[in-house]
Amino acid sequence: MSQIALPLAAGGNGPARIVLGNANAHVAEALLAPEAWPYRTAVLTGPPRSGKSLLALWFARSGKGDAVDDGQAMPEDALFHRWNRAQEQGTPLLIVGGEPPWDIALPDLRSRLGGSLQLEIGQPDDDMARDLLLSLAQERGLPLPADAAEYLVPRASRSQEELEKLVATIDRLSLERKAPPTLGIWRAALEAVHGPEEPRLI
């Protein structure tokens, strides 16, 4: 499992980690070389809970540049001022948005960000989904064996957010039943997250 360790605590169980795989490895590679970005600016988008904020935090704390999280929620004139300041200081700037497309009304900001490096986190494949499940379980202190991922991944959604919900549900059911997370709990968690009629439960 390939991961980036972050210098901060997550849930009191140790450092938060970003699992690298097909969906985000190209983003991590680009963040290592901000000097190659057009206007020294990159715009990072992707689905909810896909690690955008963690990647931005890693980028900023690595000393490679500055980062603006949740840029879509900022007033556009304030974001444009932030971009201008980074340009004046010669500082690489990573701007995190939400899910694409990002509709920008301010013409100057739209042209600047449109000419910047566009980075998008995609959907995890089976290998990355397996690593995500195991990493999420480890962060929770949930004893999830490798064969659990082999069972769950083909039956689970490929959304990072849904994978997180699945692990949280397994953890909750395990605590409620005062039992280790075995096949019965895995199946119950799949049903709770995805619904009882799904053929993946067969």
Contact map, one row per residue, 1 for C-alpha under 8 A:
1110000000000000001100000000000000000000000000000000000000000000000000000000000000000000000000000000000000000000000000000000000000100000000000000000000000000000000000000000000000000000000000000000000000
1111000000000000001110000000000000000000000000000000000000000000000000000000000000000000000000000000000000000000000000000000000000000000000000000000000000000000000000000000000000000000000000000000000000
1111100000000000111100000000000000000000000000000000000000000000000000000000000000000000000000000000000000000000000000000000000000000000000000000000000000000000000000000000000000000000000000000000000000
0111110000000000111100000000000000000000000000000000000000000000000000000000000000000000000000000000000000000000000000000000000000000000000000000000000000000000000000000000000000000000000000000000000000
0011111000000011110000000000000000000000000000000000000000000000000000000000000000000000000000000000000000000000000000000000000000000000000000000000000000000000000000000000000000000000000000000000000000
0001111100000011110000000000000000000000000000000000010011000000000000000000000000000000000000000000000000000000000000000000000000000000000000000000000000000000000000000000000000000000000000000000000000
0000111110000011000000000000000000000000000000000000000001001000000000000000000000000000000000000000000000000000000000000000000000000000000000000000000000000000000000000000000000000000000000000000000000
0000011111000111000000000000000000000000000000000000000000000000000000000000000000000000000000000000000000000000000000000000000000000000000000000000000000000000000000000000000000000000000000000000000000
0000001111111111000000000000000000000000000000000000000000000000000000000000000000000000000000000000000000000000000000000000000000000000000000000000000000000000000000000000000000000000000000000000000000
0000000111111111000000000000000000000000000000000000000000000000000000000000000000000000000000000000000000000000000000000000000000000000001000000000000000000000000000000000000000000000000000000000000000
0000000011111100000000000000000000000000000000000000000000000000000000000000000000000000000000000000000000000000000000000000000000000000001100000000000000000000000000000000000000000000000000000000000000
0000000011111100000000000000000000000000000000000000000000000000000000000000000000000000000000000000000000000000000000000000000000000000000000000000000000000000000000000000000000000000000000000000000000
0000000011111110000000000000000000000000000000000000000000000000000000000000000000000000000000000000000000000000000000000000000000000000001110000000000000000000000000000000000000000000000000000000000000
0000000111111111000000000000000000000000000000000000000000000000000000000000000000000000000000000000000000000000000000000000000000000000001000000000000000000000000000000000000000000000000000000000000000
0000111111001111100000000000000000000000000000000000000000000000000000000000000000000000000000000000000000000000000000000000000000000000000000000000000000000000000000000000000000000000000000000000000000
0000111111000111110000000000000000000000000000000000000000000000000000000000000000000000000000000000000000000000000000000000000000000000001000000000000000000000000000000000000000000000000000000000000000
0011110000000011111000000000000000000000000000000000000000000000000000000000000000000000000000000000000000000000000000000000000000000000000000000000000000000000000000000000000000000000000000000000000000
0011110000000001111100000000000000000000000000000010011000000000000000000000000000000000000000000000000000000000000000000000000000000000000000000000000000000000000000000000000000000000000000000000000000
1111000000000000111110000000000000000000000000000000000000000000000000000000000000000000000000000000000000000000000000000000000100110010000000000000000000000000000000000000000000000000000000000000000000
1111000000000000011111111001000000000000000000000000000000000000000000000000000000000000000000000000000000000000000000000000000100000000000000000000000000000000000000000000000000000000000000000000000000
0100000000000000001111111000000000000000000000000000000000000000000000000000000000000000000000000000000000000000000000000001101100000000000000000000000000000000000000000000000000000000000000000000000000
0000000000000000000111111100000000000000000000000000000000000000000000000000000000000000000000000000000000000000000000000111100100000000000000000000000000000000000000000000000000000000000000000000000000
0000000000000000000111111100000000000000000000000000000000000000000000000000000000000000000000000000000000000000000000001111100100000000000000000000000000000000000000000000000000000000000000000000000000
0000000000000000000111111111000000000000000000000000000000000000000000000000000000000000000000000000000000000000000000011100000000000000000000000000000000000000000000000000000000000000000000000000000000
0000000000000000000111111111100000000000000000000000000000000000000000000000000000000000000000000000000000000000000000000000000000000000000000000000000000000000000000000000000000000000000000000000000000
0000000000000000000001111111110000000000000000000000000000000000000000000000000000000000000000000000000000000000000000000000000000000000000000000000000000000000000000000000000000000000000000000000000000
0000000000000000000000011111111000000000000000000000000000000000000000000000000000000000000000000000000000000000000000111000000000000000000000000000000000000000000000000000000000000000000000000000000000
0000000000000000000100011111111100000000000000000000001000000000000000000000000000000000000000000000000000000000000000000000000000000000000000000000000000000000000000000000000000000000000000000000000000
0000000000000000000000001111111110000000000000000000000000000000000000000000000000000000000000000000000000000000000000000000000000000000000000000000000000000000000000000000000000000000000000000000000000
0000000000000000000000000111111111000000000000000000000000000000000000000000000000000000000000000000000000000000000000000000000000000000000000000000000000000000000000000000000000000000000000000000000000
0000000000000000000000000011111111000000000000000000000000100000000000000000000000000000000000000000000000000000000000000000000000000000000000000000000000000000000000000000000000000000000000000000000000
0000000000000000000000000001111111000000000000000000000000000001000000000000000000000000000000000000000000000000000000000000000000000000000000000000000000000000000000000000000000000000000000000000000000
0000000000000000000000000000111111111000000000000000000000000000000000000000000000000000000000000000000000000000000000000000000000000000000000000000000000000000000000000000000000000000000000000000000000
0000000000000000000000000000011111111001100000000000000000000001100000000000000000000000000100000000000000000000000000000000000000000000000000000000000000000000000000000000000000000000000000000000000000
0000000000000000000000000000000011111001000000000000000000000000000000000000000000000000000100000000000000000000000000000000000000000000000000000000000000000000000000000000000000000000000000000000000000
0000000000000000000000000000000011111101000000000000000000000000000000000000000000000000000000000000000000000000000000000000000000000000000000000000000000000000000000000000000000000000000000000000000000
0000000000000000000000000000000011111111110000000000000000000000000000000000000000000000000000000000000000000000000110000000000000000000000000000000000000000000000000000000000000000000000000000000000000
0000000000000000000000000000000000011111110000000000000000000000000000000000000000000000000000000000000000000000001110000000000000000000000000000000000000000000000000000000000000000000000000000000000000
0000000000000000000000000000000000001111100000000000000000000000000000000000000000000010000000000000000000000001001100000000000000000000000000000000000000000000000000000000000000000000000000000000000000
0000000000000000000000000000000001111111110000000000000000000000000000000000000000000010011110000000000000000000000100000000000000000000000000000000000000000000000000000000000000000000000000000000000000
0000000000000000000000000000000001001111111000000000000000000000000000000000000000000000000111100000000000000000100110000000000000000000000000000000000000000000000000000000000000000000000000000000000000
0000000000000000000000000000000000001101111100000000000000000000000000000000000000000000000011100000000000000000100111100000000000000000000000000000000000000000000000000000000000000000000000000000000000
0000000000000000000000000000000000000000111110000000000000000000000000000000000000000000000001111000000000000000100111100000000000000000000000000000000000000000000000000000000000000000000000000000000000
0000000000000000000000000000000000000000011111000001000000000000000000000000000000000000000001111000000000000000000001111000000000000000000000000000000000000000000000000000000000000000000000000000000000
0000000000000000000000000000000000000000001111100001000000000000000000000000000000000000000000011111000000000000000000111000000000000000000000000000000000000000000000000000000000000000000000000000000000
0000000000000000000000000000000000000000000111110101000000000000000000000000000000000000000000001111000000000000000000011100000000000000000000000000000000000000000000000000000000000000000000000000000000
0000000000000000000000000000000000000000000011111100000000000000000000000000000000000000000000000110000000000000000000001100000000000000000000000000000000000011000000000000000000000000000000000000000000
0000000000000000000000000000000000000000000001111100000000000000000000000000000000000000000000000110000000000000000000000000000000000000000000000000000000000001100000000000000000000000000000000000000000
0000000000000000000000000000000000000000000000111111000000000000000000000000000000000000000000000000000000000000000000000000000000000000000000000000000000000001100000000000000000000000000000000000000000
0000000000000000000000000000000000000000000001111111000000000000000000000000000000000000000000000000000000000000000000001000000000000000000000000000000000000001100000000000000000000000000000000000000000
0000000000000000010000000000000000000000000000001111111000000000000000000000000000000000000000000000000000000000000000000000000000000000000000000000000000000000000000000000000000000000000000000000000000
0000000000000000000000000000000000000000000111001111111100000000000000000000000000000000000000010000000000000000000000001000000000000000000000000000000000000000000000000000000000000000000000000000000000
0000000000000000000000000000000000000000000000000011111110000000000011000000000000000000000000010000000000000000000000000000000000000000000000000000000000000000000000000000000000000000000000000000000000
0000010000000000010000000000000000000000000000000011111111000000000000000000000000000000000000000000000000000000000000000000000000000000000000000000000000000000000000000000000000000000000000000000000000
0000000000000000010000000001000000000000000000000011111111100000000000000000000000000000000000000000000000000000000000000000000000000000000000000000000000000000000000000000000000000000000000000000000000
0000000000000000000000000000000000000000000000000001111111110000001110000000000000000000000001010000000000000000000000000000000000000000000000000000000000000000000000000000000000000000000000000000000000
0000010000000000000000000000000000000000000000000000111111111000001000000000000000000000000000000000000000000000000000000000000000000000000000000000000000000000000000000000000000000000000000000000000000
0000011000000000000000000000000000000000000000000000011111111100000000000000000000000000000000000000000000000000000000000000000000000000000000000000000000000000000000000000000000000000000000000000000000
0000000000000000000000000000001000000000000000000000001111111111111000000000000000000000000000000000000000000000000000000000000000000000000000000000000000000000000000000000000000000000000000000000000000
0000000000000000000000000000000000000000000000000000000111111111111000000000000000000000000000000000000000000000000000000000000000000000000000000000000000000000000000000000000000000000000000000000000000
0000001000000000000000000000000000000000000000000000000011111111000000000000000000000000000000000000000000000000000000000000000000000000000000000000000000000000000000000000000000000000000000000000000000
0000000000000000000000000000000000000000000000000000000001111111100000000000000000000000000000000000000000000000000000000000000000000000000000000000000000000000000000000000000000000000000000000000000000
0000000000000000000000000000000000000000000000000000000000111111110000000000000000000000000000000000000000000000000000000000000000000000000000000000000000000000000000000000000000000000000000000000000000
0000000000000000000000000000000101000000000000000000000000111111110000000000000000000000000100000000000000000000000000000000000000000000000000000000000000000000000000000000000000000000000000000000000000
0000000000000000000000000000000001000000000000000000000000110111111000000000000000000000001111000000000000000000000000000000000000000000000000000000000000000000000000000000000000000000000000000000000000
0000000000000000000000000000000000000000000000000000000000110011111100000000000000000100001111000000000000000000000000000000000000000000000000000000000000000000000000000000000000000000000000000000000000
0000000000000000000000000000000000000000000000000000000110110000111110000000000000000000000011110000000000000000000000000000000000000000000000000000000000000000000000000000000000000000000000000000000000
0000000000000000000000000000000000000000000000000000000100000000011111100000000000000000000011110000000000000000000000000000000000000000000000000000000000000000000000000000000000000000000000000000000000
0000000000000000000000000000000000000000000000000000100100000000001111100000000000000000000000111000000000000000000000000000000000000000000000000000000000000000000000000000000000000000000000000000000000
0000000000000000000000000000000000000000000000000000100000000000000111111100000000000000000000111100000000000000000000000000000000000000000000000000000000000000000000000000000000000000000000000000000000
0000000000000000000000000000000000000000000000000000000000000000000111111100001000000000000000111000000000000000000000000000000000000000000000000000000000000000000000000000000000000000000000000000000000
0000000000000000000000000000000000000000000000000000000000000000000001111110000000000000000000011100010000000000000000000000000000000000000000000000000000000000000000000000000000000000000000000000000000
0000000000000000000000000000000000000000000000000000000000000000000001111110000000000000000000000000000000000000000000000000000000000000000000000000000000000000000000000000000000000000000000000000000000
0000000000000000000000000000000000000000000000000000000000000000000001111111011000000000000000000000000000000000000000000000000000000000000000000000000000000000000000000000000000000000000000000000000000
0000000000000000000000000000000000000000000000000000000000000000000000011111111000000000000000000000000000000000000000000000000000000000000000000000000000000000000000000000000000000000000000000000000000
0000000000000000000000000000000000000000000000000000000000000000000000000111111100000000000000000000000111001000000000000000000000000000000000000000000000000000000000000000000000000000000000000000000000
0000000000000000000000000000000000000000000000000000000000000000000000000011111110000000000000000000000001001000000000000000000000000000000000000000000000000000000000000000000000000000000000000000000000
0000000000000000000000000000000000000000000000000000000000000000000000000111111111000000000000000000000000000000000000000000000000000000000000000000000000000000000000000000000000000000000000000000000000
0000000000000000000000000000000000000000000000000000000000000000000000100111111111100000000000000000000000001000000000000000000000000000000000000000000000000000000000000000000000000000000000000000000000
0000000000000000000000000000000000000000000000000000000000000000000000000001111111110000000000000000000000011000000000000000000000000000000000000000000000000000000000000000000000000000000000000000000000
0000000000000000000000000000000000000000000000000000000000000000000000000000111111111000000000000000000000000000000000000000000000000000000000000000000000000000000000000000000000000000000000000000000000
0000000000000000000000000000000000000000000000000000000000000000000000000000011111111100000000000000000000000000000000000000000000000000000000000000000000000000000000000000000000000000000000000000000000
0000000000000000000000000000000000000000000000000000000000000000000000000000001111111110000010000000000000000000000000000000000000000000000000000000000000000000000000000000000000000000000000000000000000
0000000000000000000000000000000000000000000000000000000000000000000000000000000111111111000000000000000000000000000000000000000000000000000000000000000000000000000000000000000000000000000000000000000000
0000000000000000000000000000000000000000000000000000000000000000000000000000000011111111100000000000000000000000000000000000000000000000000000000000000000000000000000000000000000000000000000000000000000
0000000000000000000000000000000000000000000000000000000000000000010000000000000001111111111110000000000000000000000000000000000000000000000000000000000000000000000000000000000000000000000000000000000000
0000000000000000000000000000000000000011000000000000000000000000000000000000000000111111111100000000000000000000000000000000000000000000000000000000000000000000000000000000000000000000000000000000000000
0000000000000000000000000000000000000000000000000000000000000000000000000000000000011111111000000000000000000000000000000000000000000000000000000000000000000000000000000000000000000000000000000000000000
0000000000000000000000000000000000000000000000000000000000000000000000000000000000001111111000000000000000000000000000000000000000000000000000000000000000000000000000000000000000000000000000000000000000
0000000000000000000000000000000000000001000000000000000000000000000000000000000000000111111100000000000000000000000000000000000000000000000000000000000000000000000000000000000000000000000000000000000000
0000000000000000000000000000000000000001000000000000000000000000110000000000000000000111111110000000000000000000000000000000000000000000000000000000000000000000000000000000000000000000000000000000000000
0000000000000000000000000000000001100001100000000000000000000001110000000000000000000110011111000000000000000000000000000000000000000000000000000000000000000000000000000000000000000000000000000000000000
0000000000000000000000000000000000000001110000000000000000000000111100000000000000100100001111100000000000000000000000000000000000000000000000000000000000000000000000000000000000000000000000000000000000
0000000000000000000000000000000000000000111100000000000100000000111100000000000000000000000111110000000000000000000000000000000000000000000000000000000000000000000000000000000000000000000000000000000000
0000000000000000000000000000000000000000111100000000000000000000001111100000000000000000000011111000000000000000000000000000000000000000000000000000000000000000000000000000000000000000000000000000000000
0000000000000000000000000000000000000000001110000001100100000000001111110000000000000000000001111100000000000000000000000000000000000000000000000000000000000000000000000000000000000000000000000000000000
0000000000000000000000000000000000000000001111000000000000000000000011110000000000000000000000111111010000000000000000000000000000000000000000000000000000000000000000000000000000000000000000000000000000
0000000000000000000000000000000000000000000011110000000000000000000001010000000000000000000000011111010000000000000000000000000000000000000000000000000000000000000000000000000000000000000000000000000000
0000000000000000000000000000000000000000000011110000000000000000000000000000000000000000000000001111110000000000000000000000000000000000000000000000000000000000000000000000000000000000000000000000000000
0000000000000000000000000000000000000000000011000000000000000000000000000000000000000000000000001111110000000000000000000000000000000000000000000000000000000000000000000000000000000000000000000000000000
0000000000000000000000000000000000000000000000000000000000000000000000000000000000000000000000000011111000000000000000000000000000000000000000000000000000000000000000000000000000000000000000000000000000
0000000000000000000000000000000000000000000000000000000000000000000000010000000000000000000000001111111100000000000000000000000000000000000000000000000000000000000000000000000000000000000000000000000000
0000000000000000000000000000000000000000000000000000000000000000000000000000000000000000000000000000111110000000000000000000000000000000000000000000000000000000000000000000000000000000000000000000000000
0000000000000000000000000000000000000000000000000000000000000000000000000001000000000000000000000000011111101100000000000000000000000000000000000000000000000000000000000000000000000000000000000000000000
0000000000000000000000000000000000000000000000000000000000000000000000000001000000000000000000000000001111100100000000000000000000000000000000000000000000000000000000000000000000000000000000000000000000
0000000000000000000000000000000000000000000000000000000000000000000000000001100000000000000000000000000111111100000000000000000000000000000000000000000000000000000000000000000000000000000000000000000000
0000000000000000000000000000000000000000000000000000000000000000000000000000000000000000000000000000000111111110000000000000000000000000000000000000000000000000000000000000000000000000000000000000000000
0000000000000000000000000000000000000000000000000000000000000000000000000000000100000000000000000000000001111111000000000000000000000000000000000000000000000000000000000000000000000000000000000000000000
0000000000000000000000000000000000000000000000000000000000000000000000000001101100000000000000000000000101111111100000000000000000000000000000000000000000000000000000000000000000000000000000000000000000
0000000000000000000000000000000000000000000000000000000000000000000000000000000000000000000000000000000111111111110000000000000000000000000000000000000000000000000000000000000000000000000000000000000000
0000000000000000000000000000000000000000000000000000000000000000000000000000000000000000000000000000000000111111111000000000000000000000000000000000000000000000000000000000000000000000000000000000000000
0000000000000000000000000000000000000010000000000000000000000000000000000000000000000000000000000000000000011111111100000000000000000000000000000000000000000000000000000000000000000000000000000000000000
0000000000000000000000000000000000000000111000000000000000000000000000000000000000000000000000000000000000001111111100000000000000000000000000000000000000000000000000000000000000000000000000000000000000
0000000000000000000000000000000000000000000000000000000000000000000000000000000000000000000000000000000000000111111101000000000000000000000000000000000000000000000000000000000000000000000000000000000000
0000000000000000000000000000000000000110000000000000000000000000000000000000000000000000000000000000000000000011111110000000000000000000000000000000000000000000000000000000000000000000000000000000000000
0000000000000000000000000000000000001111111000000000000000000000000000000000000000000000000000000000000000000001111111000000000000000000000000000000000000000000000000000000000000000000000000000000000000
0000000000000000000000000000000000001100111000000000000000000000000000000000000000000000000000000000000000000000001111100000000000000000000000000000000000000000000000000000000000000000000000000000000000
0000000000000000000000000000000000000000011100000000000000000000000000000000000000000000000000000000000000000000010111110000000000000000000000000000000000000000000000000000000000000000000000000000000000
0000000000000000000000000010000000000000011110000000000000000000000000000000000000000000000000000000000000000000000011111000000000000000000000000000000000000000000000000000000000000000000000000000000000
0000000000000000000000010010000000000000000111000000000000000000000000000000000000000000000000000000000000000000000001111100000000000000000000000000000000000000000000000000000000000000000000000000000000
0000000000000000000000110010000000000000000111100101000000000000000000000000000000000000000000000000000000000000000000111110000000000000000000000000000000000000000000000000000000000000000000000000000000
0000000000000000000001110000000000000000000001100000000000000000000000000000000000000000000000000000000000000000000000011111000000000000000000000000000000000000000000000000000000000000000000000000000000
0000000000000000000001100000000000000000000000000000000000000000000000000000000000000000000000000000000000000000000000001111100000000000000000000000000000000111000000000000000000000000000000000000000000
0000000000000000000011100000000000000000000000000000000000000000000000000000000000000000000000000000000000000000000000000111111110000000000000000000000000000111000000000000000000000000000000000000000000
0000000000000000000011100000000000000000000000000000000000000000000000000000000000000000000000000000000000000000000000000011111110000000000000000000000000000100000000000000000000000000000000000000000000
0000000000000000000000000000000000000000000000000000000000000000000000000000000000000000000000000000000000000000000000000001111111000000000000000000000011000000000000000000000000000000000000000000000000
0000000000000000000010000000000000000000000000000000000000000000000000000000000000000000000000000000000000000000000000000001111111100000000000000000000000000000000000000000000000000000000000000000000000
0000000000000000001111100000000000000000000000000000000000000000000000000000000000000000000000000000000000000000000000000001111111110000000000000000000000000000000000000000000000000000000000000000000000
0000000000000000000000000000000000000000000000000000000000000000000000000000000000000000000000000000000000000000000000000001111111111000000000000000000010000101001000000000000000000000000000000000000000
0000000000000000000000000000000000000000000000000000000000000000000000000000000000000000000000000000000000000000000000000000011111111100000000000000110010000000000000000000000000000000000000000000000000
1000000000000000001000000000000000000000000000000000000000000000000000000000000000000000000000000000000000000000000000000000001111111110000000000000000000000000000000000000000000000000000000000000000000
0000000000000000001000000000000000000000000000000000000000000000000000000000000000000000000000000000000000000000000000000000000111111111000000000000000000000000001000000000000000000000000000000000000000
0000000000000000000000000000000000000000000000000000000000000000000000000000000000000000000000000000000000000000000000000000000011111111100000000000100000000000001100100000000000000000000000000000000000
0000000000000000000000000000000000000000000000000000000000000000000000000000000000000000000000000000000000000000000000000000000001111111110000011100100000000000000000000000000000000000000000000000000000
0000000000000000001000000000000000000000000000000000000000000000000000000000000000000000000000000000000000000000000000000000000000111111111000000000000000000000000000000000000000000000000000000000000000
0000000000000000000000000000000000000000000000000000000000000000000000000000000000000000000000000000000000000000000000000000000000011111111100000000000000000000000100100000000000000000000000000000000000
0000000000000000000000000000000000000000000000000000000000000000000000000000000000000000000000000000000000000000000000000000000000001111111111110000000000000000000000100000000000000000000000000000000000
0000000000000000000000000000000000000000000000000000000000000000000000000000000000000000000000000000000000000000000000000000000000000111111111110000000000000000000000000000000000000000000000000000000000
0000000001101101000000000000000000000000000000000000000000000000000000000000000000000000000000000000000000000000000000000000000000000011111111000000000000000000000000000000000000000000000000000000000000
0000000000101000000000000000000000000000000000000000000000000000000000000000000000000000000000000000000000000000000000000000000000000001111111000000000000000000000000000010000000000000000000000000000000
0000000000001000000000000000000000000000000000000000000000000000000000000000000000000000000000000000000000000000000000000000000000000000111111100000000000000000000000000000000000000000000000000000000000
0000000000000000000000000000000000000000000000000000000000000000000000000000000000000000000000000000000000000000000000000000000000000000111111110000000000000000000000000010000000000000000000000000000000
0000000000000000000000000000000000000000000000000000000000000000000000000000000000000000000000000000000000000000000000000000000000000000110011111000000000000000000000000000000000011000000000000000000000
0000000000000000000000000000000000000000000000000000000000000000000000000000000000000000000000000000000000000000000000000000000000000100110001111101100000000000000000000000000000001000000000000000000000
0000000000000000000000000000000000000000000000000000000000000000000000000000000000000000000000000000000000000000000000000000000000000100000000111111100000000000000000000000000000000000000000000000000000
0000000000000000000000000000000000000000000000000000000000000000000000000000000000000000000000000000000000000000000000000000000000000100000000011111110000000000000000000000000000000000000000000000000000
0000000000000000000000000000000000000000000000000000000000000000000000000000000000000000000000000000000000000000000000000000000000000000000000001111111000000000000000000000000000000000000000000000000000
0000000000000000000000000000000000000000000000000000000000000000000000000000000000000000000000000000000000000000000000000000000000000000000000011111111100000000000000000000000000000110010000000000000000
0000000000000000000000000000000000000000000000000000000000000000000000000000000000000000000000000000000000000000000000000000000001001100000000011111111110000000000000000000000000000000000000000000000000
0000000000000000000000000000000000000000000000000000000000000000000000000000000000000000000000000000000000000000000000000000000001000000000000000111111111000000000000000000000000000000000000000000000000
0000000000000000000000000000000000000000000000000000000000000000000000000000000000000000000000000000000000000000000000000000000000000000000000000011111111100000000000000000000000000000000000000000000000
0000000000000000000000000000000000000000000000000000000000000000000000000000000000000000000000000000000000000000000000000000000000000000000000000001111111110000000000000000000000000000010001000000000000
0000000000000000000000000000000000000000000000000000000000000000000000000000000000000000000000000000000000000000000000000000010011000000000000000000111111111000000000000000000000000000000000000000000000
0000000000000000000000000000000000000000000000000000000000000000000000000000000000000000000000000000000000000000000000000000010000000000000000000000011111110000000000000000000000000000000000000000000100
0000000000000000000000000000000000000000000000000000000000000000000000000000000000000000000000000000000000000000000000000000000000000000000000000000001111111000000000000000000000000000000001000000000110
0000000000000000000000000000000000000000000000000000000000000000000000000000000000000000000000000000000000000000000000000000000000000000000000000000000111111100011000000000000000000000000001000100000100
0000000000000000000000000000000000000000000000000000000000000000000000000000000000000000000000000000000000000000000000000000000000000000000000000000000010111110011000000000000000000000000000000000000000
0000000000000000000000000000000000000000000000000000000000000000000000000000000000000000000000000000000000000000000000000011100010000000000000000000000000011111011000000000000000000000000000000000000000
0000000000000000000000000000000000000000000000100000000000000000000000000000000000000000000000000000000000000000000000000011000000000000000000000000000000001111111000000000000000000000000000000000000000
0000000000000000000000000000000000000000000000111100000000000000000000000000000000000000000000000000000000000000000000000011000010000000000000000000000000000111111100000000000000000000000000000000000000
0000000000000000000000000000000000000000000000011100000000000000000000000000000000000000000000000000000000000000000000000000000000000000000000000000000000000011111110000000000000000000000000000000000000
0000000000000000000000000000000000000000000000000000000000000000000000000000000000000000000000000000000000000000000000000000000000000000000000000000000000011111111111000000000000000000000000001000000000
0000000000000000000000000000000000000000000000000000000000000000000000000000000000000000000000000000000000000000000000000000000010011000000000000000000000011111111111100000000000000000000000000000000000
0000000000000000000000000000000000000000000000000000000000000000000000000000000000000000000000000000000000000000000000000000000000001001000000000000000000000001111111110000000000000000000000000000000000
0000000000000000000000000000000000000000000000000000000000000000000000000000000000000000000000000000000000000000000000000000000000000000000000000000000000000000111111111000000000000000000000001000000000
0000000000000000000000000000000000000000000000000000000000000000000000000000000000000000000000000000000000000000000000000000000000000000000000000000000000000000011111111100000000000000000011001000000000
0000000000000000000000000000000000000000000000000000000000000000000000000000000000000000000000000000000000000000000000000000000000001001100000000000000000000000001111111110000000000000000000000000000000
0000000000000000000000000000000000000000000000000000000000000000000000000000000000000000000000000000000000000000000000000000000000000000000000000000000000000000000111111111000000000000000000000000000000
0000000000000000000000000000000000000000000000000000000000000000000000000000000000000000000000000000000000000000000000000000000000000000000000000000000000000000000011111111100000000000000010011000000000
0000000000000000000000000000000000000000000000000000000000000000000000000000000000000000000000000000000000000000000000000000000000000000000000000000000000000000000001111111110000001000110010000000000000
0000000000000000000000000000000000000000000000000000000000000000000000000000000000000000000000000000000000000000000000000000000000000000000101000000000000000000000000111111111000001000000000000000000000
0000000000000000000000000000000000000000000000000000000000000000000000000000000000000000000000000000000000000000000000000000000000000000000000000000000000000000000000011111111100000000000000000000000000
0000000000000000000000000000000000000000000000000000000000000000000000000000000000000000000000000000000000000000000000000000000000000000000000000000000000000000000000001111111110001000100010000000000000
0000000000000000000000000000000000000000000000000000000000000000000000000000000000000000000000000000000000000000000000000000000000000000000000000000000000000000000000000111111111111000100000000000000000
0000000000000000000000000000000000000000000000000000000000000000000000000000000000000000000000000000000000000000000000000000000000000000000000000000000000000000000000000011111111100000000000000000000000
0000000000000000000000000000000000000000000000000000000000000000000000000000000000000000000000000000000000000000000000000000000000000000000000000000000000000000000000000001111111100000000000000000000000
0000000000000000000000000000000000000000000000000000000000000000000000000000000000000000000000000000000000000000000000000000000000000000000000000000000000000000000000000000111111100000000000000000000000
0000000000000000000000000000000000000000000000000000000000000000000000000000000000000000000000000000000000000000000000000000000000000000000000000000000000000000000000000000011111110000000000000000000000
0000000000000000000000000000000000000000000000000000000000000000000000000000000000000000000000000000000000000000000000000000000000000000000000000000000000000000000000000000011111111000000000000000000000
0000000000000000000000000000000000000000000000000000000000000000000000000000000000000000000000000000000000000000000000000000000000000000000000100000000000000000000000000000010001111100000000000000000000
0000000000000000000000000000000000000000000000000000000000000000000000000000000000000000000000000000000000000000000000000000000000000000000000110000000000000000000000000110110000111111110000000000000000
0000000000000000000000000000000000000000000000000000000000000000000000000000000000000000000000000000000000000000000000000000000000000000000000000001000000000000000000000000000000011111110000000000000000
0000000000000000000000000000000000000000000000000000000000000000000000000000000000000000000000000000000000000000000000000000000000000000000000000001000000000000000000000000000000001111111000000000000000
0000000000000000000000000000000000000000000000000000000000000000000000000000000000000000000000000000000000000000000000000000000000000000000000000000000000000000000000000000000000001111111100000000000000
0000000000000000000000000000000000000000000000000000000000000000000000000000000000000000000000000000000000000000000000000000000000000000000000000000000000000000000000000100110000001111111110000000000000
0000000000000000000000000000000000000000000000000000000000000000000000000000000000000000000000000000000000000000000000000000000000000000000000000001000100000000000000000100000000001111111111000000000000
0000000000000000000000000000000000000000000000000000000000000000000000000000000000000000000000000000000000000000000000000000000000000000000000000000000000000000000000000000000000000011111111100000000010
0000000000000000000000000000000000000000000000000000000000000000000000000000000000000000000000000000000000000000000000000000000000000000000000000000000000000000000000000000000000000001111111110000000000
0000000000000000000000000000000000000000000000000000000000000000000000000000000000000000000000000000000000000000000000000000000000000000000000000000000000000000000001001100100000000000111111111000000000
0000000000000000000000000000000000000000000000000000000000000000000000000000000000000000000000000000000000000000000000000000000000000000000000000000000100110000000001000000000000000000011111111110000010
0000000000000000000000000000000000000000000000000000000000000000000000000000000000000000000000000000000000000000000000000000000000000000000000000000000000000000000000000000000000000000001111111111110010
0000000000000000000000000000000000000000000000000000000000000000000000000000000000000000000000000000000000000000000000000000000000000000000000000000000000000000000000001000000000000000000111111111000000
0000000000000000000000000000000000000000000000000000000000000000000000000000000000000000000000000000000000000000000000000000000000000000000000000000000000000000010011001000000000000000000011111110000000
0000000000000000000000000000000000000000000000000000000000000000000000000000000000000000000000000000000000000000000000000000000000000000000000000000000000010000000000000000000000000000000001111111010000
0000000000000000000000000000000000000000000000000000000000000000000000000000000000000000000000000000000000000000000000000000000000000000000000000000000000000000000000000000000000000000000001111111110000
0000000000000000000000000000000000000000000000000000000000000000000000000000000000000000000000000000000000000000000000000000000000000000000000000000000000000000000000000000000000000000000000110111110010
0000000000000000000000000000000000000000000000000000000000000000000000000000000000000000000000000000000000000000000000000000000000000000000000000000000000000000000000000000000000000000000000100011111000
0000000000000000000000000000000000000000000000000000000000000000000000000000000000000000000000000000000000000000000000000000000000000000000000000000000000000000000000000000000000000000000000100111111110
0000000000000000000000000000000000000000000000000000000000000000000000000000000000000000000000000000000000000000000000000000000000000000000000000000000000000000000000000000000000000000000000000000111111
0000000000000000000000000000000000000000000000000000000000000000000000000000000000000000000000000000000000000000000000000000000000000000000000000000000001110000000000000000000000000000000000000000011111
0000000000000000000000000000000000000000000000000000000000000000000000000000000000000000000000000000000000000000000000000000000000000000000000000000000000100000000000000000000000000000001001100001011111
0000000000000000000000000000000000000000000000000000000000000000000000000000000000000000000000000000000000000000000000000000000000000000000000000000000000000000000000000000000000000000000000000000001111
